[in-house]
Amino acid sequence: MHEAIVIGAGLSGLMGALALAEAGLRPLVLAKGHGATHWASGTIDLWGKDERSPRDALRSIVTARPEHPYALIGVDAVADALARFRAVTEAARYPYVGGMDHSVLLPTAAGALRPVALLPITMAAGDVRAGGEMVIAGFHELRDFYPPLAAANLAAQGIAARGVYLQLPPVPRVRDFGPRTLAQLFDDPAFRKQIGRQLRQQRGSATRIGLPAVLGVRDPLGVVADLQLLSGAQVFEIPTLPPSVPGIRLFNVLRAAIERSGGRLQIGSEVIRAEGVGHILTTLCSEAAAREQQHRVRRVLLATGGIAGGGIRTNDAGLVRETALDLPVRMDVNHAGWFAPRFLDPGGHAIYAAGVAADDRLRPLGVDGWPVYENVAVAGATLAGADTLRERSRTGVAIATGWAAGRMLAAYGCDATRSY
Amino acid sequence: MGVMPHDHIELSLEQSLDHCIKCNICTAACPVSAVTDLFPGPKYVGPQAQRFRHERQPAPDESVDYCSGCRVCNEVCPTGVKIAELNARARARLVAERGIPLRNRLISRSEVLGRLGAGPQAPLANLALGFGPLRLALERVLGIARAAPLPKFSRYTFRSWFRRRSAPMANSGPRRQVVYFHGCATNYYEPWVGRAAVAVLEHNGCEVIIAPQRCCGLPLLSNGDFAAARRAHEANVAYLAPYALRGVPIIGTSTSCTLTLKEEAPELLGMRSAMVRTVAEQTFDIFEYLRMMYECGELRADFRPIERTLPYHPPCQLRAHRIGRPALDILELVPGLRLVESHADCCGIAGTYGLKREKYQIGMDVGAPLFETIRRSGSDLAVCDSETCRWQITHGAGVAARHPIEILAKAYGLVI
């Protein structure tokens, strides 16, 4: 019998597992595969839909949109999650900076600007508002990262930037320079010494240098420090296409913290169904070789993602379902309303707001408005009530609701409402 | 194309291609493409190259031969693409077109090798295989890496020990029957693993049956010899089905043998009879079975404390069962004992992969992070469920490696 099982190993699942582990409940994380961490940029985005600070935006959401995930848990719970997140990453020598008071504008690999609330310190010097001419540097070998394009787009927005290509020092590898291969090379001090020297030659009058986010897996702070020393400029990372090296670091940091507190991860095990008695979920079944694996469990945190992560699925008839526990999904727009005249319509797609409705303890609600299960909490993109993609709040909602759900589940069964 | 089955599995593999969203998570996790350019990564060789593989056309890509079959790609894929199966079948197609090199024919026949070497002649065979000039000749002539870790033959086989031992004292009450699938490694190289398994199972009230059995066929599958693998699996199903149909579980200590019985053979060979399915459904890794006993309150807990902290490597073939870490779940019940999981993707040996001259160094490079982790632990003993991984760990990290069942037998104070 498990005290707690978390379904999903994205940011919300990992933060929830951390809360459960730190409460002494030795959670097991079941996940179909790696996912959201490895796909995303590694920044925490609280709010970016308009110019308001995250704190102001969240405060107004709490009163104006009571079904929004932020409103379900409240602003204090968001602040609580950020604080814990910062402490954990800092302890792992991968500190994040920022907070709720204002968003930082970071350049993307295409030279667009992205509002971010919390960012790894390796990206901090990229804050475009901080001023200072930029050099964007890359490698021909790293496909999908074009320094001249990024620099031109930044310049068009009034940010002094210049794109340069670096020479890849002779390395044993000649093929496949994905982000991971480059990050492994940067883990080697001799390699970054050669890059640092090139940066010094190329930087000209620039005071800061943006590089693809491949500056080492093991010790990114050490890599950035070395490159800054050698180049004489500030160095910052720009997120790449997946797989995301900052995301992999974050996954490693959170996994280590969960395991240190007694939790465990089981990747490659998709939860395909659940069994319950009345309003108590009792058993989870995960896919395995030859037969299902059954897990008897006291508390469950559902954090499988939304339509992108595989927690929500739909078919060509427009039927929308939740994949792990078969919970009812709230979808406000019917199938006919899913189509917009423009590709990538600025209004977004209705499916991104589809999800599982929840109460203020993040328990999943049925169509009758009552909790389906008392011992289940839902977190992250599986929750209904917000198009976090358009709001640019996806990772913020993930860590805030993940942490809050883990804390509330940990308290489940310890209070007077215990019903079994 | 006699060996390539056209079946529901081929269909499901084709369909799984469409689930690939090209996110490269598998490429980032692949331990082989991390260390060599010869393997461009699971995404390229699996779902991408598969689009160009057609029955009447030559294989588009030979690099699939550098896939070690560790299945890490399947483990991490967020969308459920069956990359490892795609690669295994692509390799079989390559083999069907070009034939199997003598070397691969030889090293994939672990039963034949075992019968040749194990027994009273073992010291002589071991002496020969430890003889540098002979290993050099084997490398030159056959392509078996001269430094690769070959296990030592045992002077007695597990089966001969089991036949000759005095029958255990009958406990009172009915005993549950279990079939022990020892596999080639336990029979010919490490009979003590089987002795520990029998001791632990009997200690927990099981009557252990040693049914006739053949090599599970995994080395044949991973060398692309599907025809021989099919014969092996058909024989095993015939031997084991009478037990499985009666609900007698088939329990193994080799995570690769049990995975093959459960899934690899039926899936890769497209075998789907009711008997094949029943054998698969009744097959258990030994710690998976002990964990079930524990969950039902039927596992004895008379452990003696073992005050040790040991590095533990869950082999790829265990992770491919998708059952978590059953050895950790059980061994953490032993007072004082602490196992620290390695988090290394693979030890690099991947069955017979790391024995091959052209792949030996790749295997060692793949295993380097694991060896480093074990060396840094300061322990002179590592724990791992799979035999070839243990031999590779000893070779690469220079420490003894034991099956977790040996540790559990010790905790029970059993003489084996």
Interface residues (C-beta under 8 A of the other chain):
Chain A: M1 L28 K32 G33 H34 G35 H38 W39 R173 V174 R175 D176 G178 P179 R180 T181 Q184 L241 P242 P243 I248 E259 R264 Q266 I267 G268 S269 E270 S286 E287 A288 A289 A290 R291 Q293 R296 G309 G310
Chain B: C23 N24 I25 T27 A28 A29 S33 A34 D37 P40 G41 N74 E75 V76 C77 P78 T79 G80 L259 K262 E263 A280 E281 T283 E295 R319 A320 H321 R322 I323 G324 R325 L328 E341
